Amino acid sequence: MPKIEPGKLLFATHNAGKLEEMRALLEPKGFELVGAAEFDLPEPVEDGTTFVANARIKAHAAAKATGLPALSDDSGIEIDGLDKQPGVYTADWAETPNGRDFVMAMTKCNEMLVEREAPQPWTARFCCTLVLAWQDGSDEVFEGKVEGHLTWPMRGDAGHGYDPCFIPNGHDITFAQMDPAEKNKISHRADALAKFSAALL
């Protein structure tokens, strides 16, 4: 498995929240993350049915377009009481004609759990798959997760996505109530990144 040298690294995302989170995780390791928007890369169609498939689509599209190694992330939340939905469709549940509305998506999750009379605690996990695509078409895959449960109503205004309704195991506050540095120690992204670091750095 080839090693990757610290320095500039293309992170194939248009999601500003993910970019900032990954910058905080990778900058201490000597990487300067550059987002897809800085290269004017179009957003590829993510039509995979797994986190790995969608992460591969993004990473390979960016590597092919730029000739650089490209790191991508596909992540989402699996809620056991909803048969592990929304899963790979986590962002899709937030789509509206005017952009993504995660309050709407979290409200939908809560309403569905109540409607199903799902037993509490509403166990769930955030999953993250990182793919590093090389210019020759090969790639490396690293998967991470963090277990927890959903709470309602939403709490906190830090973080992004579904963070205001997710409490990680061993804590009594949501990801959105946590200091970002604290969240970054235990998140699904941190778990996947630790595996990335062990293998490639």
C-alpha positions as CSV (number, residue, x, y, z in Angstrom):
1,M,0.0,0.0,0.0
2,P,1.6,3.3,-1.0
3,K,2.1,6.0,1.6
4,I,0.8,9.5,1.1
5,E,3.0,12.5,1.9
6,P,1.7,15.4,4.0
7,G,1.1,18.6,2.1
8,K,-1.9,19.7,-0.1
9,L,-4.6,17.1,-0.4
10,L,-7.7,17.2,-2.5
11,F,-10.9,16.4,-0.4
12,A,-13.6,15.6,-2.9
13,T,-16.6,17.3,-1.2
14,H,-18.8,20.4,-1.8
15,N,-20.0,20.1,1.9
16,A,-18.5,23.0,3.8
17,G,-19.2,21.4,7.2
18,K,-17.4,18.2,6.2
19,L,-14.5,20.1,4.8
20,E,-14.0,22.1,8.1
21,E,-14.3,18.9,10.2
22,M,-11.7,17.1,8.1
23,R,-9.4,20.1,8.1
24,A,-9.4,20.1,11.9
25,L,-8.6,16.4,11.9
26,L,-5.9,16.4,9.2
27,E,-4.1,19.7,9.7
28,P,-2.3,18.5,12.8
29,K,-0.9,15.7,10.6
30,G,0.6,18.2,8.2
31,F,-2.1,18.2,5.5
32,E,-3.6,21.3,3.8
33,L,-7.1,20.2,2.6
34,V,-8.4,21.7,-0.6
35,G,-12.1,21.2,-1.4
36,A,-13.7,20.2,-4.7
37,A,-15.2,23.7,-5.1
38,E,-11.7,25.2,-5.3
39,F,-11.0,23.2,-8.4
40,D,-14.5,24.0,-9.8
41,L,-15.3,20.3,-9.9
42,P,-18.9,19.4,-10.7
43,E,-20.7,17.2,-8.1
44,P,-20.9,13.7,-9.5
45,V,-24.1,11.7,-9.4
46,E,-24.0,9.6,-6.3
47,D,-26.1,6.7,-7.4
48,G,-24.4,4.0,-5.3
49,T,-26.4,2.0,-2.8
50,T,-23.7,1.8,-0.1
51,F,-21.4,4.3,1.6
52,V,-18.4,2.7,-0.1
53,A,-19.9,3.0,-3.6
54,N,-20.7,6.7,-3.2
55,A,-17.3,7.5,-1.7
56,R,-15.6,5.7,-4.6
57,I,-17.7,7.7,-7.1
58,K,-16.6,11.0,-5.6
59,A,-12.9,10.1,-5.1
60,H,-12.4,8.6,-8.5
61,A,-14.2,11.5,-10.3
62,A,-12.0,14.0,-8.5
63,A,-8.7,12.1,-9.1
64,K,-9.6,11.7,-12.8
65,A,-10.5,15.3,-13.3
66,T,-7.4,16.7,-11.5
67,G,-4.7,14.1,-11.9
68,L,-4.2,14.3,-8.1
69,P,-4.8,11.7,-5.4
70,A,-8.3,12.5,-4.0
71,L,-9.8,11.7,-0.6
72,S,-13.6,11.5,-0.3
73,D,-16.1,10.8,2.5
74,D,-19.5,9.3,2.3
75,S,-21.3,9.2,5.6
76,G,-24.7,9.1,7.2
77,I,-26.8,7.9,10.1
78,E,-28.4,4.5,10.5
79,I,-31.4,4.4,12.9
80,D,-32.3,0.9,14.1
81,G,-35.9,1.7,14.7
82,L,-36.2,2.7,11.0
83,D,-34.5,-0.4,9.7
84,K,-31.2,1.4,9.5
85,Q,-32.7,4.2,7.4
86,P,-31.8,6.8,6.2
87,G,-28.4,5.3,5.9
88,V,-26.8,6.0,2.5
89,Y,-29.8,8.4,1.8
90,T,-29.1,10.6,4.8
91,A,-28.5,13.7,2.8
92,D,-31.4,12.9,0.4
93,W,-33.9,13.0,3.2
94,A,-32.9,16.7,3.7
95,E,-33.2,17.7,0.1
96,T,-35.7,20.5,-0.8
97,P,-36.1,22.6,-3.9
98,N,-34.2,25.3,-2.0
99,G,-31.3,23.2,-0.7
100,R,-30.9,20.9,2.2
101,D,-33.1,21.2,5.3
102,F,-31.7,19.0,8.1
103,V,-34.3,20.2,10.6
104,M,-37.0,18.8,8.3
105,A,-35.0,15.5,8.0
106,M,-34.6,15.2,11.7
107,T,-38.3,15.9,12.3
108,K,-39.1,13.2,9.7
109,C,-37.0,10.7,11.6
110,N,-38.7,11.6,14.9
111,E,-42.2,11.4,13.4
112,M,-41.5,8.0,11.8
113,L,-40.1,6.6,15.1
114,V,-43.1,7.8,17.0
115,E,-45.5,6.5,14.4
116,R,-43.8,3.1,14.5
117,E,-43.9,3.1,18.3
118,A,-40.2,2.2,18.2
119,P,-38.9,1.2,21.6
120,Q,-36.6,3.6,23.4
121,P,-33.7,4.2,23.4
122,W,-33.7,4.9,19.7
123,T,-30.3,3.4,19.0
124,A,-28.4,4.7,16.0
125,R,-24.9,5.2,14.6
126,F,-23.1,7.6,12.4
127,C,-21.1,5.8,9.7
128,C,-18.2,7.2,7.7
129,T,-16.4,5.7,4.7
130,L,-13.2,7.4,3.5
131,V,-11.8,6.5,0.1
132,L,-8.4,7.6,-1.2
133,A,-8.3,7.3,-5.0
134,W,-5.0,7.3,-6.8
135,Q,-4.4,8.6,-10.3
136,D,-4.0,5.0,-11.7
137,G,-7.6,4.1,-10.7
138,S,-6.8,2.1,-7.6
139,D,-8.1,3.1,-4.1
140,E,-8.0,2.4,-0.4
141,V,-11.1,2.2,1.8
142,F,-11.4,3.0,5.5
143,E,-14.6,2.7,7.5
144,G,-15.5,4.2,10.9
145,K,-18.6,4.6,13.1
146,V,-19.8,5.9,16.4
147,E,-22.7,4.3,18.3
148,G,-25.3,6.3,20.2
149,H,-29.0,7.1,20.2
150,L,-31.5,9.8,19.0
151,T,-33.0,12.3,21.3
152,W,-35.9,14.8,20.8
153,P,-36.3,17.7,20.7
154,M,-33.1,18.8,19.0
155,R,-30.4,20.2,21.1
156,G,-27.3,22.4,20.3
157,D,-26.2,24.6,17.4
158,A,-22.7,23.4,16.7
159,G,-21.9,20.7,14.2
160,H,-24.0,20.0,11.1
161,G,-26.4,17.6,9.6
162,Y,-28.2,15.4,12.1
163,D,-25.8,16.3,15.0
164,P,-28.5,18.1,17.1
165,C,-30.5,14.8,17.7
166,F,-27.6,12.4,18.2
167,I,-26.1,11.5,21.6
168,P,-23.0,9.3,21.4
169,N,-22.6,6.5,23.9
170,G,-21.0,7.5,27.1
171,H,-22.2,11.1,26.9
172,D,-25.4,13.0,27.8
173,I,-25.2,15.8,25.3
174,T,-25.7,15.8,21.5
175,F,-22.9,16.2,19.0
176,A,-24.3,19.7,18.3
177,Q,-23.8,20.6,22.0
178,M,-20.2,19.4,22.0
179,D,-17.1,21.5,21.5
180,P,-16.0,20.6,18.0
181,A,-12.6,19.4,19.2
182,E,-14.4,17.0,21.6
183,K,-16.6,15.7,18.9
184,N,-13.6,15.2,16.6
185,K,-12.0,12.9,19.1
186,I,-14.9,10.4,19.0
187,S,-16.7,10.9,15.7
188,H,-17.2,8.3,13.0
189,R,-15.0,10.5,10.8
190,A,-12.2,10.4,13.5
191,D,-12.5,6.6,13.6
192,A,-12.2,6.2,9.9
193,L,-9.3,8.7,9.8
194,A,-7.4,6.8,12.5
195,K,-7.5,3.8,10.2
196,F,-6.4,6.0,7.2
197,S,-3.5,7.4,9.3
198,A,-2.4,4.0,10.5
199,A,-2.3,2.6,7.0
200,L,-1.0,5.5,4.9
201,L,1.0,7.9,7.0
